Amino acid sequence: MKYRAEITVMPLKALLDPQGKAITASMKNIGLPEISNVRAGKHITLEVEAPDRVNAEQKVETACKKLLANPIMEYFEYKVFGPEESE
C-alpha cells in the first residue's frame, strides 16, 4: 500500500535562524513591518510503500532521523496519509 508523508523540518527554537532573521528584516523593506520573528525551514513530501500505517510511520521516522533532519540543529514533525486520505 502507498502512503504519503508531509514532513516539516525547522531549526531548533533555541538556535539562531539566520535565514529567518534575513526574511524578517526584508519584511520592513516591502512594507510589512508588522511581520516579525520569521523562522524558515523545509517542507518535504514523499511516498512510502508499506503494509500498514504503523510501518509507514516507522519508515518516515527513520528517514527523518537518519537523513532529512539534523538533530543537533533541527526538529521535525510529520503526518502520514493513507491512499484514501487527503490533507
C-alpha positions in Angstrom: 0.0 0.0 0.0 1.3 3.5 -0.8 1.2 6.2 1.9 2.1 9.9 1.5 4.0 11.8 4.2 4.2 15.5 4.7 7.3 16.5 6.7 8.3 19.8 8.2 11.9 20.4 9.3 12.6 23.5 11.3 15.6 25.0 13.2 15.5 24.3 16.9 13.9 27.2 18.7 16.9 27.8 20.9 19.2 28.3 17.9 19.7 31.4 15.8 17.9 31.2 12.4 19.9 33.5 10.0 17.6 32.9 7.1 14.5 33.7 9.2 16.3 36.9 10.5 17.0 38.0 6.9 13.4 37.4 5.9 12.2 39.3 9.0 14.4 42.3 8.1 13.2 42.2 4.5 9.5 42.5 5.6 10.1 46.1 6.5 11.5 46.8 3.0 8.4 45.5 1.4 6.0 47.4 3.6 5.2 44.7 6.1 6.8 45.8 9.4 4.1 44.1 11.4 5.5 40.6 10.4 8.3 39.5 12.8 10.1 36.5 14.2 10.1 34.6 11.0 11.6 31.0 11.2 12.5 29.3 7.9 12.6 25.6 7.4 11.9 22.8 4.9 8.7 21.1 3.8 9.2 17.7 2.3 6.7 15.3 0.8 7.3 11.7 0.0 5.6 8.4 -0.8 6.3 5.2 1.0 5.3 1.7 0.3 4.3 -0.2 3.4 1.9 -2.9 4.5 0.2 -0.6 7.1 0.2 2.9 8.6 2.3 2.0 11.6 5.0 0.6 9.3 4.8 3.6 7.0 5.2 6.0 10.0 8.3 4.0 11.2 9.9 4.3 7.8 9.2 8.1 7.7 10.6 8.5 11.3 13.8 6.6 10.3 14.2 8.8 7.1 13.8 11.9 9.2 16.3 10.8 11.9 18.9 9.5 9.5 18.7 11.8 6.5 16.2 14.6 6.4 16.8 16.4 9.7 20.0 17.2 11.6 19.0 16.6 15.2 21.8 18.9 16.5 20.2 21.9 14.8 16.7 20.9 13.7 13.5 19.2 14.8 10.9 17.5 12.6 7.2 16.8 12.5 5.3 14.7 10.1 1.9 13.3 9.2 1.3 10.2 7.1 -1.8 10.0 4.9 -3.3 6.7 3.6 -4.4 6.2 0.0 -8.0 7.2 0.8 -7.0 10.4 2.7 -6.3 13.9 1.6 -4.9 16.8 3.6 
